[in-house]
């Protein structure tokens, strides 16, 4: 069963359907076969046609700073061509409501870092040796509210005549997967991936959760009942009676008479909770260690009172403190009580 995702509302008061969209996207891509299906469907056709049958391999640990891995939607995958030569795909999950103005500059920086950090030694037939950057494609998965408005190549962004760009100016392009422009039924031919992309497409909206849930499950119902089942499984992150009642009510409107076939049983809930408990505990410990590492790198020695506070804090608080550090807040403001 997929990792449970925080459903409607949340303890922190966030009104979005899913609180941390980048985390959900990474959870989705980390499921077996999902990233491979996504890349084969969305890479340029000429590149996809050269792929071997070997599945995509997650190489993120080799290229992405582990301190930032939980904070950004970066993933690095390795795929092989039929000739056996591997190349990399850098994926960025962009969950902001609209693209950032400097996104093209950021893409250039990431691509340069990935390509050069694992440069390859090539021996040519004539015996000469070259050191060349690793081949890398860039794919941006965008699920904001506004359409992506930036050019998909650096050459187009210059605003210069095409013949000038073709004469040696630095250039690159990236593959954009803008969920706002893709019809629901065309999001993917892979059921699990299609359901997950539906969740990303609709759950990023800041409407009332009831309205967003109606929209999401309505879209899933149009695609098919099997997609509805997967979407509900993704959303089924709590056994709270109010949450379950809300899901059942909306399903009753969308697929009347079939809601009992879609809602997970109580037995499923207990099995899922039992299996997930150890995983959640391990995930929480990893986040705690990440936060402490960030605190020490930013502020030096950490007071014992803060260490004790962090060690007993729920995951939601850990996430908020990490966000505060990334936002550049001073130490006292990081742990300031938001109620005061």
LINHU-V330429 format. One record per pair of residues at least 24 apart in sequence whose C-alpha atoms are under 8 Angstrom apart, sorted by sequence separation. I is the first residue (numbers start at 1). J is the second residue. D is the distance in Angstrom with one decimal. If there is no record, write none. Layout:
BEGIN
i=(I:I)
j=(J:J)
d=(D:D)
END
This chain:
BEGIN
i=(3:55:90:152:54:111:195:54:52:111:291:51:52:287:2:51:52:53:51:52:148:232:239:284:288:291:295:50:51:52:107:147:232:233:284:287:291:294:50:52:195:199:287:299:147:194:195:198:217:221:229:140:142:146:147:217:221:228:229:138:139:140:141:142:143:144:145:184:191:192:195:196:138:139:140:141:142:143:144:184:191:195:210:214:218:137:138:139:140:141:142:143:213:217:137:139:140:141:185:192:196:184:99:88:90:92:94:97:98:104:23:26:87:88:89:90:91:92:93:94:95:96:97:98:25:87:88:89:90:91:92:93:94:95:96:97:98:87:88:89:90:91:92:93:94:95:96:97:98:99:22:23:89:91:94:98:99:104:22:63:99:63:143:144:143:145:144:145:143:144:108:25:22:22:22:21:43:97:95:44:43:42:42:41:38:37:38:37:34:34:28:28:25:25:21:21:18:17:18:16:17:16:17:16:16:15:16:16:17:15:16:15:17:17:9:8:8:67:67:67:7:4:5:6:7:4:5:6:7:2:3:4:5:6:7:2:4:5:6:4:4:8:7:71:1:3:12:11)
j=(27:79:114:176:79:136:220:80:79:138:318:79:80:315:31:80:81:82:81:82:178:262:269:314:318:321:325:81:82:83:138:178:263:264:315:318:322:325:82:84:227:231:319:331:180:227:228:231:250:254:262:174:176:180:181:251:255:262:263:173:174:175:176:177:178:179:180:219:226:227:230:231:174:175:176:177:178:179:180:220:227:231:246:250:254:174:175:176:177:178:179:180:250:254:175:177:178:179:223:230:234:223:144:134:136:138:140:143:144:150:70:73:134:135:136:137:138:139:140:141:142:143:144:145:73:135:136:137:138:139:140:141:142:143:144:145:146:136:137:138:139:140:141:142:143:144:145:146:147:148:72:73:139:141:144:148:149:154:73:114:150:117:200:201:201:204:204:205:204:205:172:93:93:94:95:95:139:204:204:175:175:175:177:188:188:190:193:193:192:193:193:196:196:200:200:204:203:203:204:203:204:204:205:205:206:206:207:208:209:208:209:209:212:213:209:209:213:290:293:294:235:233:234:235:236:234:235:236:237:233:234:235:236:237:238:234:236:237:238:237:238:243:243:323:272:276:316:316)
d=(7.4:6.9:7.9:7.0:7.3:7.3:7.4:6.8:7.9:7.3:7.1:7.2:5.7:7.6:7.7:5.9:4.9:7.9:4.2:4.4:6.7:7.4:7.2:7.9:6.7:7.7:7.8:5.3:5.6:7.9:8.0:7.3:7.1:7.4:5.9:7.0:6.1:7.8:5.9:7.6:5.6:6.9:7.9:7.3:6.3:7.5:7.6:7.9:7.6:6.7:5.3:7.2:7.4:7.5:7.3:7.2:7.1:7.4:7.6:7.5:5.7:6.2:6.4:6.0:6.3:8.0:7.0:7.0:7.8:7.6:6.1:6.9:4.8:4.6:5.0:4.9:4.9:5.3:7.4:8.0:6.4:5.5:7.9:6.2:5.9:6.9:6.1:5.9:6.0:6.3:6.2:6.5:7.5:7.1:7.9:7.3:8.0:7.6:5.7:6.7:7.6:7.2:7.8:7.4:6.8:7.9:6.9:7.7:5.6:7.8:7.6:6.6:6.8:6.2:5.3:6.1:5.9:6.4:6.0:6.0:6.1:7.6:4.0:6.4:7.6:5.1:4.5:4.6:4.9:4.7:4.8:4.8:4.8:5.5:5.3:4.8:5.2:5.9:6.3:5.7:6.2:5.7:6.1:6.1:6.6:5.4:8.0:6.1:7.0:6.0:7.1:7.4:7.1:7.3:7.4:6.7:7.2:7.1:5.5:6.5:7.5:7.6:6.1:7.6:5.4:7.2:6.5:6.6:7.1:7.9:7.9:7.1:6.4:7.3:6.3:6.3:7.6:7.7:7.5:7.3:6.8:7.6:7.3:7.4:7.6:7.0:7.3:7.8:7.4:6.0:7.6:6.6:7.9:7.3:7.0:7.0:6.0:5.3:7.3:6.9:7.3:6.9:7.9:6.8:5.7:7.0:7.4:7.7:5.7:7.1:6.3:6.5:7.1:7.3:6.9:6.0:7.9:6.3:7.7:7.1:5.3:7.6:5.9:6.8:6.6:6.1:5.6:7.7:5.8:7.4:7.5:6.9:6.7:5.2:7.2:6.8:6.2:4.9:7.3:4.3:7.8:7.0:7.7:8.0:7.0:7.3:7.2:8.0)
END
